[in-house]
């Protein structure tokens, strides 16, 4: 090992490894560190924990008051997959709808889905409610064989699902936003 190699290694340890270790253990930047190095150390500490579960989104309709909830197939309403295999615009929309303005966004989407459901199924009754349900798919050590397939909602235990919102409508289809119920769990 040459002198240049030793100096390079020492600089790497002093400027990168020690501050990175300090940042990882204390969750604070090393005092007096230049801003650029703080940013680089923060980026290195982004993924210190693995994801515990994947969020799987579902849309359900109710065709009569106090009737059964039917999970509608996502492919019929969100055919394009611009965000990767099995990642439709619904997934992206649901990611964005978890913010403060998300409830209003879901109400608009519920009205659109109701109209689309009515046009796709003219022989069915007009939906009286639409709800958005999230399943928490726990990541296990052994991944499933083959590529990812969205599991049916029934595959989740009740404690692994959350109802984000339920949107109720009048008897006639309209362009007005639906009445809504607060967040609830089954």
N, C-alpha and C positions, 0 to 999 in steps of 0.2 A: 504494500500500500504506500503510495507516494504521499508527500507532505500536502500536496494539493487535494488529494482524496480525503485525507484526514481533516483538513480545514473545511472542505465541502460538507463532510458528514457532520462535523461539529456545528456548523451553521444550520444545517437541516434540523438537527436535534434542538438547538437553542431557539430557532425562529419558527419551527413548525411543530415538532412533537411535544415539547414541554408546554407551550401555550395551548395546544390542542388538548392535551391531557388535563390541564388546569380548567379549560372551558368545559370539557366533558364532565368533570367531577364536581365543579362548583356551579355550573350553569351561569357563569359570569365571564366576561372578557378579562384578560390579564390587564391590570392597570398600566397605563402608559403605552399600550400597544397602538401602533398606527392603524388608522381606520381601515385601510385596505386589508391588512392582516386580520382585523376583527371580522370583516365580511367573509374572508376565506375560511376562517376557523368556524364561523357560524354555519357556513354552507357544509362544512365537513361534519358537523354535529347534527345535521337535519334528521338523519335516519338512524337514530340510536336505538329505537325500539321497533319491533316488528308489528305489523298490523294484526290485531286479534280476530277481526272478522271482516267480511265483505258485506256491503249493503246491497240488497237485491230489492228492486222496486217492482211493485205490482199496482195495477189499477183494477178496481172492482165496480160493478154496477148493481143496483138493486132495482128490479122491475116492478115491484109492488111494495106498498108500505108494509113494514115488518116482514118482507119476503127474504128469500135467500140471497146472499151476495154471490155474484158470479164474477170470476176473474176473467177479464177479457184478454185475448191473445194480443200481445204487443205487436207482433208482425203485421197484423191487419191495419194498424194505425200509425206505426212508425217503421216503415219499410227500409229506409236508408240507414246504413251503419257507418256514419262518417268518423266515429270515434273508436274504431277497431271492431274485431269480431264480437258479435253479440252485445255491442254497445251502441244503442240507438240514441236518437235525440231525446227520448224520454229520460234516459240516464243522465244526460247532461242537464236537462231541464230540472230534474229532481235534485241534482247537486246544487244548482242555483237557487232552488226554491226553499232551501233550508235557512236562508237569511231572514231578516225581519220582514221584507216585502214578499216572502215566499207564500204566505197564506193567500194573498190576493192573486198571485200568479197561478197557484193551484186552482183557485176558483175559476179563473178564466179558462184554464185547460180543462177543467171539469165540464164547463159549458160546451166547449168545442167537442170533447169526447162524447158527450150526450148527443149532440147533433150528428156526429159521425156514426155513432152506434145506431141511431134511428135510421140513417140512410143505408147502412150496411145490413140491417135486419128489419126490413119494413113489416114483416109479419109478427115481430115481437112487440110487446108493449113498450111504450116510451119509458126510459129509465126515470125513476123518481129521485134517485140519489147516485152519486159517484163518490168513491173514496179511494184514497191513496194509502197503501200499506207498504211497510218496509220490513223485510225479513233480514235478520242478522245471521249470515252464514258463517259459523265458526270455522276458522281455519284449523284443520287438523294436521298432524305431522305428515301423514301420507296423503299426497294429492290424489284426486280421483283419476282414474285411467282415462286416457284420451283427452280431447279438448274440453273446455268448460262448457257446460250446458246449464241454463238457468233451471234450478229445481222448482217443482210445483210448490205453490204456497202451502199446501197441505203437508209438505215435508218438514215444515218448521214447527217446533213446539210453541205453545202460546206465549211463553216468556221470551221467545226469540223474535217475536213480531211486535210492531208498533203501528198503530193507525195514526198517520200524520194528520189527516183531516178528512171530514165527511162533508159533502156538499149536497144539500137537498134542494129540489126544484118544485115549482108549481106543476100542475097537471099538463099545461101547455108548454111546448118548447118555446123559448124566447132567447133573445140575445142579452138579457140582463144577467148579471152575476147571480149565482145561486145563494140562498141562505146557507150558513155554515155552522158547524158545531165545533167546539174547541177540541184540541188534541186529546186523544183518549187511547187507552190500551184495551185489548180484548179480555 
